[in-house]
Structure formats: C-alpha cells, structure tokens
Amino acid sequence: MEYEKTKIEPMHRTGLLGHFGAAVKSIDFYRGEKELKENALETERKSVTFSVSQKGAAIVIFKTRAAANKASQVITSPKSYIEQY
C-alpha cells in the first residue's frame, strides 16, 4: 500500500482532553512546541555553571576511624575545632 499525499492536514484541539479549545494544525503546533522546548533547554544548559560557593567532590580514605571522625568534625564546624586547640 502506497502513501497518498492529501491536502487534508491533521488537526487537534488544544483544550481539555482534546475536546475543547482552539483547533490547530497538529504539525505546525508540535513544531512550535518542539522549538519552545529546545530554546528552554538551551537556556537552561547555558545557565548551569558552577558558582563560587559550589565545590568539587573527592573520595578520601582514612586509615583509622578516629582520623575520619576528626576530619568530619573539622569540616562541619571548623571554628569550634580551632578554638579547642
């Protein structure tokens, strides 16, 4: 079976459940929607940058549990740790 091109374009309604709202040409409507989504995605990609407050990540392995505990205390509250010594 071959595809025959007709002059009838697919249409749908933009409202609730496709029964209400304006009737639009589906191909043009979804091309516009695709373009809007691509623009929003590109804007979001450009806005995602590391700020000064963000830091990188690292994996640290300690030999003893005491060393790991001390390091976690220093990271979470460095002022109180410095004041102790």
DAMOUR-V741838 format. One record per pair of residues at least 24 apart in sequence whose C-alpha atoms are under 10 Angstrom apart, sorted by the first residue. I is the first residue (numbers start at 0). GAP is how many residues later the second one is. D is the distance in whole Angstrom. If there is no record, write none. Layout:
BEGIN
I,GAP,D ; I,GAP,D
END
This chain:
BEGIN
none
END
